[in-house]
Amino acid sequence: MAKNITEKAAPAAKAKAAPKAKATAEDGAPVIVAKAKKVAPPKEGAAPNALQKPLQPSPELAEVVGSAMIARGEVVSKVWEYIKKHNLQNPENKREILADAVLKKVFGRDKVTMFEMNKYLAQHLK
């Protein structure tokens, strides 16, 4: 008696998907695109987080942001508005902020980096 041998059919060639186009900068370097996270407002009765808690600015900082109680996040935004309005970023190194007479009272220095700025702002918020 002959055995009935069946051959397995060759698997169908899977069509390769076209590679996704990656975003690139003008110089051809890949650009990382991050999804924006939505921040939920605090629940009723919940304590505000550190960026939302209203703080009193010092008289020196009040010249830039006003004298009313203000949240830390808003302080940073208003200081950046002031910096851009008065063209205080170093044109050769945009990370540096060149302090004018008003910001020199806050920073205590002629220039600071954008990364140091929050350290100096924190000293003027109570």
N, CA, C and O atoms as CSV, one atom per row, in Angstrom:
chain,resi,resn,atom,element,x,y,z
A,1,MET,N,N,0.817,-1.147,0.000
A,1,MET,CA,C,0.000,0.000,0.000
A,1,MET,C,C,0.881,1.238,0.000
A,1,MET,O,O,1.839,1.319,0.769
A,2,ALA,N,N,0.564,2.207,-0.861
A,2,ALA,CA,C,1.349,3.423,-0.974
A,2,ALA,C,C,0.838,4.428,0.030
A,2,ALA,O,O,-0.363,4.619,0.219
A,3,LYS,N,N,1.806,5.060,0.665
A,3,LYS,CA,C,1.426,6.092,1.637
A,3,LYS,C,C,1.134,7.377,0.883
A,3,LYS,O,O,1.844,7.742,-0.054
A,4,ASN,N,N,0.107,8.038,1.298
A,4,ASN,CA,C,-0.267,9.307,0.688
A,4,ASN,C,C,0.511,10.423,1.391
A,4,ASN,O,O,0.204,10.778,2.529
A,5,ILE,N,N,1.498,10.961,0.719
A,5,ILE,CA,C,2.322,12.019,1.298
A,5,ILE,C,C,1.886,13.330,0.654
A,5,ILE,O,O,1.877,13.486,-0.567
A,6,THR,N,N,1.534,14.244,1.510
A,6,THR,CA,C,1.170,15.561,0.985
A,6,THR,C,C,2.259,16.546,1.358
A,6,THR,O,O,2.753,16.574,2.485
A,7,GLU,N,N,2.603,17.324,0.408
A,7,GLU,CA,C,3.624,18.328,0.664
A,7,GLU,C,C,2.938,19.595,1.154
A,7,GLU,O,O,1.852,19.970,0.713
A,8,LYS,N,N,3.624,20.223,2.080
A,8,LYS,CA,C,3.105,21.497,2.556
A,8,LYS,C,C,3.354,22.539,1.490
A,8,LYS,O,O,4.415,22.587,0.868
A,9,ALA,N,N,2.359,23.361,1.299
A,9,ALA,CA,C,2.521,24.447,0.329
A,9,ALA,C,C,3.523,25.446,0.880
A,9,ALA,O,O,3.554,25.734,2.077
A,10,ALA,N,N,4.325,25.957,-0.011
A,10,ALA,CA,C,5.304,26.962,0.408
A,10,ALA,C,C,4.553,28.180,0.924
A,10,ALA,O,O,3.577,28.622,0.319
A,11,PRO,N,N,5.016,28.715,2.043
A,11,PRO,CA,C,4.309,29.889,2.579
A,11,PRO,C,C,4.355,31.035,1.577
A,11,PRO,O,O,5.365,31.277,0.916
A,12,ALA,N,N,3.251,31.714,1.489
A,12,ALA,CA,C,3.174,32.841,0.553
A,12,ALA,C,C,4.133,33.919,1.017
A,12,ALA,O,O,4.235,34.202,2.210
A,13,ALA,N,N,4.815,34.503,0.093
A,13,ALA,CA,C,5.759,35.571,0.426
A,13,ALA,C,C,4.968,36.757,0.961
A,13,ALA,O,O,4.042,37.258,0.323
A,14,LYS,N,N,5.358,37.178,2.132
A,14,LYS,CA,C,4.661,38.313,2.732
A,14,LYS,C,C,5.150,39.588,2.068
A,14,LYS,O,O,6.344,39.807,1.865
A,15,ALA,N,N,4.190,40.401,1.746
A,15,ALA,CA,C,4.553,41.683,1.137
A,15,ALA,C,C,5.144,42.568,2.215
A,15,ALA,O,O,4.555,42.751,3.281
A,16,LYS,N,N,6.296,43.105,1.931
A,16,LYS,CA,C,6.924,43.988,2.911
A,16,LYS,C,C,6.257,45.342,2.844
A,16,LYS,O,O,6.022,45.902,1.773
A,17,ALA,N,N,5.961,45.849,4.031
A,17,ALA,CA,C,5.358,47.171,4.100
A,17,ALA,C,C,6.424,48.205,3.808
A,17,ALA,O,O,7.584,48.051,4.191
A,18,ALA,N,N,6.027,49.231,3.142
A,18,ALA,CA,C,6.971,50.309,2.835
A,18,ALA,C,C,7.390,50.961,4.142
A,18,ALA,O,O,6.551,51.190,5.013
A,19,PRO,N,N,8.672,51.263,4.293
A,19,PRO,CA,C,9.110,51.896,5.535
A,19,PRO,C,C,8.447,53.251,5.703
A,19,PRO,O,O,8.211,53.975,4.735
A,20,LYS,N,N,8.146,53.582,6.976
A,20,LYS,CA,C,7.517,54.857,7.259
A,20,LYS,C,C,8.529,55.962,7.026
A,20,LYS,O,O,9.712,55.829,7.339
A,21,ALA,N,N,8.043,57.035,6.479
A,21,ALA,CA,C,8.923,58.179,6.244
A,21,ALA,C,C,9.228,58.823,7.592
A,21,ALA,O,O,8.319,59.094,8.376
A,22,LYS,N,N,10.488,59.062,7.854
A,22,LYS,CA,C,10.891,59.694,9.098
A,22,LYS,C,C,11.074,61.179,8.859
A,22,LYS,O,O,11.545,61.605,7.804
A,23,ALA,N,N,10.694,61.953,9.853
A,23,ALA,CA,C,10.884,63.392,9.750
A,23,ALA,C,C,12.368,63.695,9.842
A,23,ALA,O,O,13.080,63.121,10.666
A,24,THR,N,N,12.821,64.592,9.002
A,24,THR,CA,C,14.234,64.964,9.027
A,24,THR,C,C,14.364,66.474,9.026
A,24,THR,O,O,13.517,67.191,8.495
A,25,ALA,N,N,15.430,66.933,9.626
A,25,ALA,CA,C,15.727,68.361,9.632
A,25,ALA,C,C,16.326,68.726,8.277
A,25,ALA,O,O,16.548,67.859,7.432
A,26,GLU,N,N,16.578,69.992,8.085
A,26,GLU,CA,C,17.126,70.446,6.813
A,26,GLU,C,C,18.469,69.808,6.514
A,26,GLU,O,O,18.807,69.572,5.355
A,27,ASP,N,N,19.246,69.525,7.575
A,27,ASP,CA,C,20.564,68.938,7.357
A,27,ASP,C,C,20.508,67.419,7.209
A,27,ASP,O,O,21.551,66.776,7.086
A,28,GLY,N,N,19.326,66.843,7.218
A,28,GLY,CA,C,19.156,65.410,7.011
A,28,GLY,C,C,19.140,64.597,8.295
A,28,GLY,O,O,18.938,63.383,8.248
A,29,ALA,N,N,19.347,65.240,9.444
A,29,ALA,CA,C,19.342,64.526,10.721
A,29,ALA,C,C,17.906,64.169,11.088
A,29,ALA,O,O,16.995,64.961,10.845
A,30,PRO,N,N,17.690,62.982,11.672
A,30,PRO,CA,C,16.329,62.621,12.060
A,30,PRO,C,C,15.811,63.529,13.166
A,30,PRO,O,O,16.567,63.968,14.033
A,31,VAL,N,N,14.525,63.801,13.123
A,31,VAL,CA,C,13.886,64.645,14.114
A,31,VAL,C,C,13.004,63.774,14.981
A,31,VAL,O,O,12.226,62.966,14.473
A,32,ILE,N,N,13.122,63.934,16.276
A,32,ILE,CA,C,12.298,63.168,17.204
A,32,ILE,C,C,11.022,63.954,17.441
A,32,ILE,O,O,11.056,65.117,17.845
A,33,VAL,N,N,9.907,63.310,17.187
A,33,VAL,CA,C,8.615,63.955,17.360
A,33,VAL,C,C,7.946,63.324,18.577
A,33,VAL,O,O,7.667,62.125,18.589
A,34,ALA,N,N,7.691,64.133,19.592
A,34,ALA,CA,C,7.078,63.631,20.821
A,34,ALA,C,C,5.606,64.024,20.848
A,34,ALA,O,O,5.214,65.088,20.368
A,35,LYS,N,N,4.822,63.149,21.414
A,35,LYS,CA,C,3.408,63.450,21.564
A,35,LYS,C,C,3.229,64.334,22.789
A,35,LYS,O,O,3.841,64.090,23.829
A,36,ALA,N,N,2.400,65.351,22.671
A,36,ALA,CA,C,2.149,66.249,23.783
A,36,ALA,C,C,1.271,65.548,24.811
A,36,ALA,O,O,0.284,64.897,24.467
A,37,LYS,N,N,1.642,65.692,26.058
A,37,LYS,CA,C,0.847,65.106,27.132
A,37,LYS,C,C,-0.166,66.140,27.601
A,37,LYS,O,O,0.145,67.324,27.730
A,38,LYS,N,N,-1.355,65.681,27.849
A,38,LYS,CA,C,-2.374,66.565,28.370
A,38,LYS,C,C,-2.293,66.526,29.892
A,38,LYS,O,O,-2.273,65.459,30.505
A,39,VAL,N,N,-2.248,67.710,30.478
A,39,VAL,CA,C,-2.185,67.806,31.928
A,39,VAL,C,C,-3.584,68.123,32.422
A,39,VAL,O,O,-4.185,69.125,32.034
A,40,ALA,N,N,-4.088,67.261,33.277
A,40,ALA,CA,C,-5.426,67.451,33.808
A,40,ALA,C,C,-5.391,68.515,34.895
A,40,ALA,O,O,-4.440,68.570,35.674
A,41,PRO,N,N,-6.409,69.357,34.957
A,41,PRO,CA,C,-6.457,70.338,36.037
A,41,PRO,C,C,-6.655,69.624,37.366
A,41,PRO,O,O,-7.174,68.508,37.393
A,42,PRO,N,N,-6.249,70.248,38.467
A,42,PRO,CA,C,-6.400,69.576,39.760
A,42,PRO,C,C,-7.875,69.344,40.085
A,42,PRO,O,O,-8.743,70.138,39.722
A,43,LYS,N,N,-8.129,68.252,40.767
A,43,LYS,CA,C,-9.498,67.937,41.162
A,43,LYS,C,C,-9.934,68.908,42.255
A,43,LYS,O,O,-9.107,69.477,42.967
A,44,GLU,N,N,-11.248,69.086,42.373
A,44,GLU,CA,C,-11.765,69.981,43.399
A,44,GLU,C,C,-11.327,69.500,44.768
A,44,GLU,O,O,-11.422,68.314,45.083
A,45,GLY,N,N,-10.851,70.425,45.574
A,45,GLY,CA,C,-10.414,70.082,46.921
A,45,GLY,C,C,-8.985,69.562,46.970
A,45,GLY,O,O,-8.423,69.422,48.057
A,46,ALA,N,N,-8.382,69.271,45.817
A,46,ALA,CA,C,-7.015,68.766,45.791
A,46,ALA,C,C,-6.043,69.940,45.879
A,46,ALA,O,O,-6.319,71.026,45.370
A,47,ALA,N,N,-4.918,69.713,46.521
A,47,ALA,CA,C,-3.902,70.750,46.639
A,47,ALA,C,C,-3.242,70.956,45.282
A,47,ALA,O,O,-2.989,69.985,44.569
A,48,PRO,N,N,-2.960,72.201,44.913
A,48,PRO,CA,C,-2.298,72.449,43.629
A,48,PRO,C,C,-0.858,71.930,43.667
A,48,PRO,O,O,-0.234,71.881,44.727
A,49,ASN,N,N,-0.345,71.549,42.508
A,49,ASN,CA,C,1.039,71.086,42.467
A,49,ASN,C,C,1.973,72.293,42.517
A,49,ASN,O,O,1.515,73.434,42.575
A,50,ALA,N,N,3.280,72.042,42.493
A,50,ALA,CA,C,4.265,73.108,42.668
A,50,ALA,C,C,4.177,74.185,41.583
A,50,ALA,O,O,4.470,75.350,41.854
A,51,LEU,N,N,3.782,73.821,40.376
A,51,LEU,CA,C,3.693,74.823,39.313
A,51,LEU,C,C,2.416,75.644,39.382
A,51,LEU,O,O,2.350,76.733,38.812
A,52,GLN,N,N,1.404,75.138,40.071
A,52,GLN,CA,C,0.110,75.814,40.124
A,52,GLN,C,C,-0.100,76.617,41.402
A,52,GLN,O,O,-1.019,77.433,41.471
A,53,LYS,N,N,0.726,76.401,42.401
A,53,LYS,CA,C,0.552,77.066,43.690
A,53,LYS,C,C,0.916,78.550,43.558
A,53,LYS,O,O,2.023,78.875,43.130
A,54,PRO,N,N,0.001,79.447,43.919
A,54,PRO,CA,C,0.307,80.881,43.815
A,54,PRO,C,C,1.374,81.279,44.835
A,54,PRO,O,O,1.310,80.892,46.001
A,55,LEU,N,N,2.351,82.054,44.377
A,55,LEU,CA,C,3.444,82.516,45.225
A,55,LEU,C,C,3.581,84.026,45.100
A,55,LEU,O,O,3.164,84.620,44.106
A,56,GLN,N,N,4.170,84.638,46.119
A,56,GLN,CA,C,4.374,86.080,46.118
A,56,GLN,C,C,5.766,86.405,45.569
A,56,GLN,O,O,6.764,85.969,46.141
A,57,PRO,N,N,5.849,87.160,44.472
A,57,PRO,CA,C,7.167,87.529,43.938
A,57,PRO,C,C,7.813,88.626,44.785
A,57,PRO,O,O,7.122,89.443,45.393
A,58,SER,N,N,9.135,88.633,44.814
A,58,SER,CA,C,9.882,89.680,45.512
A,58,SER,C,C,9.692,91.000,44.768
A,58,SER,O,O,9.236,91.002,43.625
A,59,PRO,N,N,10.036,92.125,45.405
A,59,PRO,CA,C,9.920,93.415,44.709
A,59,PRO,C,C,10.759,93.468,43.426
A,59,PRO,O,O,10.351,94.096,42.449
A,60,GLU,N,N,11.932,92.811,43.422
A,60,GLU,CA,C,12.786,92.803,42.232
A,60,GLU,C,C,12.108,92.052,41.086
A,60,GLU,O,O,12.085,92.530,39.951
A,61,LEU,N,N,11.558,90.877,41.388
A,61,LEU,CA,C,10.885,90.080,40.365
A,61,LEU,C,C,9.557,90.708,39.957
A,61,LEU,O,O,9.108,90.546,38.822
A,62,ALA,N,N,8.931,91.426,40.887
A,62,ALA,CA,C,7.645,92.072,40.599
A,62,ALA,C,C,7.773,93.104,39.482
A,62,ALA,O,O,6.781,93.408,38.820
A,63,GLU,N,N,8.966,93.650,39.256
A,63,GLU,CA,C,9.162,94.599,38.160
A,63,GLU,C,C,8.948,93.931,36.803
A,63,GLU,O,O,8.641,94.598,35.815
A,64,VAL,N,N,9.113,92.608,36.765
A,64,VAL,CA,C,8.954,91.862,35.515
A,64,VAL,C,C,7.571,91.231,35.423
A,64,VAL,O,O,6.923,91.317,34.380
A,65,VAL,N,N,7.106,90.594,36.509
A,65,VAL,CA,C,5.885,89.786,36.456
A,65,VAL,C,C,4.682,90.419,37.147
A,65,VAL,O,O,3.578,89.881,37.067
A,66,GLY,N,N,4.869,91.536,37.815
A,66,GLY,CA,C,3.782,92.151,38.561
A,66,GLY,C,C,3.837,91.735,40.017
A,66,GLY,O,O,4.523,90.775,40.367
A,67,SER,N,N,3.113,92.457,40.874
A,67,SER,CA,C,3.208,92.219,42.314
A,67,SER,C,C,2.146,91.259,42.861
A,67,SER,O,O,2.198,90.897,44.036
A,68,ALA,N,N,1.199,90.846,42.042
A,68,ALA,CA,C,0.138,89.939,42.502
A,68,ALA,C,C,0.677,88.519,42.673
A,68,ALA,O,O,1.687,88.147,42.074
A,69,MET,N,N,-0.012,87.738,43.498
A,69,MET,CA,C,0.349,86.331,43.676
A,69,MET,C,C,0.252,85.651,42.304
A,69,MET,O,O,-0.684,85.895,41.542
A,70,ILE,N,N,1.238,84.795,42.005
A,70,ILE,CA,C,1.306,84.195,40.676
A,70,ILE,C,C,1.920,82.807,40.789
A,70,ILE,O,O,2.783,82.570,41.635
A,71,ALA,N,N,1.473,81.892,39.935
A,71,ALA,CA,C,1.994,80.522,39.930
A,71,ALA,C,C,3.385,80.495,39.306
A,71,ALA,O,O,3.703,81.312,38.442
A,72,ARG,N,N,4.204,79.559,39.746
A,72,ARG,CA,C,5.591,79.450,39.269
A,72,ARG,C,C,5.657,79.294,37.743
A,72,ARG,O,O,6.512,79.893,37.091
A,73,GLY,N,N,4.768,78.500,37.190
A,73,GLY,CA,C,4.755,78.302,35.735
A,73,GLY,C,C,4.483,79.595,34.988
A,73,GLY,O,O,5.069,79.847,33.935
A,74,GLU,N,N,3.589,80.419,35.536
A,74,GLU,CA,C,3.286,81.705,34.907
A,74,GLU,C,C,4.457,82.670,35.039
A,74,GLU,O,O,4.699,83.481,34.145
A,75,VAL,N,N,5.188,82.584,36.159
A,75,VAL,CA,C,6.366,83.432,36.351
A,75,VAL,C,C,7.376,83.157,35.240
A,75,VAL,O,O,7.891,84.082,34.613
A,76,VAL,N,N,7.649,81.885,35.007
A,76,VAL,CA,C,8.616,81.508,33.975
A,76,VAL,C,C,8.148,82.007,32.607
A,76,VAL,O,O,8.947,82.531,31.831
A,77,SER,N,N,6.873,81.850,32.315
A,77,SER,CA,C,6.332,82.318,31.030
A,77,SER,C,C,6.486,83.829,30.875
A,77,SER,O,O,6.886,84.309,29.815
A,78,LYS,N,N,6.169,84.580,31.936
A,78,LYS,CA,C,6.268,86.041,31.855
A,78,LYS,C,C,7.714,86.502,31.759
A,78,LYS,O,O,8.001,87.483,31.074
A,79,VAL,N,N,8.631,85.813,32.433
A,79,VAL,CA,C,10.044,86.177,32.325
A,79,VAL,C,C,10.524,85.937,30.904
A,79,VAL,O,O,11.276,86.747,30.361
A,80,TRP,N,N,10.095,84.821,30.283
A,80,TRP,CA,C,10.487,84.561,28.887
A,80,TRP,C,C,9.890,85.610,27.954
A,80,TRP,O,O,10.549,86.034,27.004
A,81,GLU,N,N,8.659,86.033,28.208
A,81,GLU,CA,C,8.061,87.103,27.399
A,81,GLU,C,C,8.913,88.367,27.498
A,81,GLU,O,O,9.172,89.031,26.494
A,82,TYR,N,N,9.347,88.694,28.724
A,82,TYR,CA,C,10.176,89.871,28.948
A,82,TYR,C,C,11.507,89.744,28.203
A,82,TYR,O,O,11.962,90.692,27.564
A,83,ILE,N,N,12.122,88.567,28.292
A,83,ILE,CA,C,13.414,88.322,27.638
A,83,ILE,C,C,13.282,88.509,26.122
A,83,ILE,O,O,14.114,89.165,25.495
A,84,LYS,N,N,12.243,87.935,25.550
A,84,LYS,CA,C,12.065,88.029,24.099
A,84,LYS,C,C,11.679,89.448,23.670
A,84,LYS,O,O,12.136,89.929,22.633
A,85,LYS,N,N,10.838,90.120,24.468
A,85,LYS,CA,C,10.409,91.478,24.140
A,85,LYS,C,C,11.598,92.439,24.122
A,85,LYS,O,O,11.661,93.337,23.283
A,86,HIS,N,N,12.547,92.248,25.058
A,86,HIS,CA,C,13.698,93.132,25.176
A,86,HIS,C,C,14.949,92.575,24.483
A,86,HIS,O,O,16.042,93.124,24.622
A,87,ASN,N,N,14.774,91.479,23.735
A,87,ASN,CA,C,15.869,90.881,22.960
A,87,ASN,C,C,17.103,90.625,23.831
A,87,ASN,O,O,18.190,91.125,23.544
A,88,LEU,N,N,16.920,89.838,24.901
A,88,LEU,CA,C,17.991,89.617,25.865
A,88,LEU,C,C,18.695,88.272,25.713
A,88,LEU,O,O,19.554,87.936,26.528
A,89,GLN,N,N,18.352,87.499,24.691
A,89,GLN,CA,C,19.086,86.260,24.449
A,89,GLN,C,C,20.365,86.581,23.698
A,89,GLN,O,O,20.372,87.416,22.793
A,90,ASN,N,N,21.445,85.915,24.076
A,90,ASN,CA,C,22.712,86.100,23.399
A,90,ASN,C,C,22.559,85.605,21.964
A,90,ASN,O,O,22.214,84.440,21.764
A,91,PRO,N,N,22.804,86.446,20.956
A,91,PRO,CA,C,22.603,86.006,19.568
A,91,PRO,C,C,23.554,84.881,19.142
A,91,PRO,O,O,23.233,84.110,18.237
A,92,GLU,N,N,24.716,84.785,19.785
A,92,GLU,CA,C,25.673,83.734,19.439
A,92,GLU,C,C,25.385,82.425,20.156
A,92,GLU,O,O,25.755,81.354,19.675
A,93,ASN,N,N,24.724,82.509,21.308
A,93,ASN,CA,C,24.378,81.322,22.088
A,93,ASN,C,C,23.006,81.560,22.711
A,93,ASN,O,O,22.898,82.181,23.768
A,94,LYS,N,N,21.967,81.069,22.056
A,94,LYS,CA,C,20.590,81.340,22.477
A,94,LYS,C,C,20.270,80.784,23.864
A,94,LYS,O,O,19.235,81.125,24.439
A,95,ARG,N,N,21.135,79.941,24.405
A,95,ARG,CA,C,20.901,79.399,25.753
A,95,ARG,C,C,21.240,80.408,26.840
A,95,ARG,O,O,20.836,80.246,27.992
A,96,GLU,N,N,21.974,81.442,26.479
A,96,GLU,CA,C,22.371,82.455,27.454
A,96,GLU,C,C,21.413,83.641,27.433
A,96,GLU,O,O,20.945,84.076,26.381
A,97,ILE,N,N,21.137,84.148,28.635
A,97,ILE,CA,C,20.283,85.313,28.785
A,97,ILE,C,C,21.178,86.441,29.288
A,97,ILE,O,O,21.820,86.314,30.330
A,98,LEU,N,N,21.216,87.530,28.553
A,98,LEU,CA,C,22.012,88.691,28.931
A,98,LEU,C,C,21.112,89.615,29.745
A,98,LEU,O,O,20.180,90.210,29.204
A,99,ALA,N,N,21.385,89.735,31.032
A,99,ALA,CA,C,20.511,90.473,31.935
A,99,ALA,C,C,20.641,91.974,31.726
A,99,ALA,O,O,21.746,92.511,31.641
A,100,ASP,N,N,19.490,92.645,31.645
A,100,ASP,CA,C,19.493,94.099,31.652
A,100,ASP,C,C,19.447,94.531,33.120
A,100,ASP,O,O,19.582,93.691,34.010
A,101,ALA,N,N,19.262,95.820,33.385
A,101,ALA,CA,C,19.283,96.322,34.764
A,101,ALA,C,C,18.209,95.663,35.627
A,101,ALA,O,O,18.448,95.378,36.801
A,102,VAL,N,N,17.026,95.417,35.056
A,102,VAL,CA,C,15.925,94.825,35.817
A,102,VAL,C,C,16.221,93.362,36.149
A,102,VAL,O,O,16.073,92.949,37.299
A,103,LEU,N,N,16.634,92.583,35.160
A,103,LEU,CA,C,16.911,91.162,35.405
A,103,LEU,C,C,18.177,90.953,36.217
A,103,LEU,O,O,18.320,89.931,36.889
A,104,LYS,N,N,19.097,91.909,36.163
A,104,LYS,CA,C,20.318,91.775,36.965
A,104,LYS,C,C,19.972,91.798,38.458
A,104,LYS,O,O,20.647,91.149,39.257
A,105,LYS,N,N,18.923,92.542,38.839
A,105,LYS,CA,C,18.466,92.549,40.236
A,105,LYS,C,C,17.946,91.175,40.630
A,105,LYS,O,O,18.105,90.758,41.777
A,106,VAL,N,N,17.328,90.471,39.694
A,106,VAL,CA,C,16.765,89.142,39.970
A,106,VAL,C,C,17.853,88.078,39.962
A,106,VAL,O,O,17.937,87.268,40.885
A,107,PHE,N,N,18.692,88.076,38.921
A,107,PHE,CA,C,19.706,87.039,38.755
A,107,PHE,C,C,20.965,87.314,39.569
A,107,PHE,O,O,21.643,86.378,39.992
A,108,GLY,N,N,21.283,88.587,39.792
A,108,GLY,CA,C,22.506,88.926,40.502
A,108,GLY,C,C,23.749,88.776,39.640
A,108,GLY,O,O,24.865,88.841,40.157
A,109,ARG,N,N,23.582,88.579,38.344
A,109,ARG,CA,C,24.697,88.378,37.415
A,109,ARG,C,C,24.374,89.053,36.096
A,109,ARG,O,O,23.226,89.409,35.832
A,110,ASP,N,N,25.401,89.227,35.267
A,110,ASP,CA,C,25.212,89.846,33.954
A,110,ASP,C,C,24.602,88.885,32.941
A,110,ASP,O,O,23.869,89.299,32.043
A,111,LYS,N,N,24.912,87.586,33.096
A,111,LYS,CA,C,24.310,86.605,32.180
A,111,LYS,C,C,24.147,85.273,32.895
A,111,LYS,O,O,24.948,84.895,33.750
A,112,VAL,N,N,23.090,84.580,32.518
A,112,VAL,CA,C,22.797,83.245,33.053
A,112,VAL,C,C,22.356,82.368,31.896
A,112,VAL,O,O,21.943,82.868,30.850
A,113,THR,N,N,22.443,81.060,32.089
A,113,THR,CA,C,21.910,80.162,31.072
A,113,THR,C,C,20.438,79.936,31.368
A,113,THR,O,O,19.971,80.163,32.484
A,114,MET,N,N,19.719,79.488,30.356
A,114,MET,CA,C,18.287,79.231,30.557
A,114,MET,C,C,18.061,78.134,31.592
A,114,MET,O,O,16.994,78.061,32.203
A,115,PHE,N,N,19.069,77.279,31.789
A,115,PHE,CA,C,18.931,76.186,32.750
A,115,PHE,C,C,19.134,76.681,34.176
A,115,PHE,O,O,18.581,76.101,35.110
A,116,GLU,N,N,19.914,77.740,34.361
A,116,GLU,CA,C,20.132,78.319,35.687
A,116,GLU,C,C,19.002,79.255,36.088
A,116,GLU,O,O,18.800,79.509,37.276
A,117,MET,N,N,18.275,79.761,35.127
A,117,MET,CA,C,17.281,80.795,35.369
A,117,MET,C,C,16.286,80.419,36.462
A,117,MET,O,O,15.992,81.245,37.326
A,118,ASN,N,N,15.763,79.205,36.449
A,118,ASN,CA,C,14.760,78.795,37.437
A,118,ASN,C,C,15.319,78.814,38.856
A,118,ASN,O,O,14.593,79.101,39.808
A,119,LYS,N,N,16.608,78.508,38.998
A,119,LYS,CA,C,17.243,78.539,40.318
A,119,LYS,C,C,17.180,79.957,40.895
A,119,LYS,O,O,16.886,80.140,42.076
A,120,TYR,N,N,17.458,80.953,40.058
A,120,TYR,CA,C,17.434,82.337,40.518
A,120,TYR,C,C,16.008,82.835,40.730
A,120,TYR,O,O,15.755,83.622,41.642
A,121,LEU,N,N,15.085,82.387,39.902
A,121,LEU,CA,C,13.681,82.800,40.075
A,121,LEU,C,C,13.123,82.239,41.382
A,121,LEU,O,O,12.354,82.919,42.062
A,122,ALA,N,N,13.492,81.024,41.739
A,122,ALA,CA,C,12.985,80.391,42.962
A,122,ALA,C,C,13.371,81.196,44.204
A,122,ALA,O,O,12.638,81.199,45.192
A,123,GLN,N,N,14.506,81.871,44.159
A,123,GLN,CA,C,14.944,82.681,45.305
A,123,GLN,C,C,14.084,83.919,45.489
A,123,GLN,O,O,14.129,84.550,46.545
A,124,HIS,N,N,13.304,84.277,44.483
A,124,HIS,CA,C,12.472,85.481,44.543
A,124,HIS,C,C,10.982,85.168,44.678
A,124,HIS,O,O,10.143,86.050,44.493
A,125,LEU,N,N,10.652,83.918,44.999
A,125,LEU,CA,C,9.247,83.507,45.171
A,125,LEU,C,C,9.055,82.936,46.569
A,125,LEU,O,O,9.808,82.063,46.998
A,126,LYS,N,N,8.053,83.426,47.271
A,126,LYS,CA,C,7.739,82.923,48.618
A,126,LYS,C,C,6.315,82.425,48.678
A,126,LYS,O,O,5.866,81.964,49.728
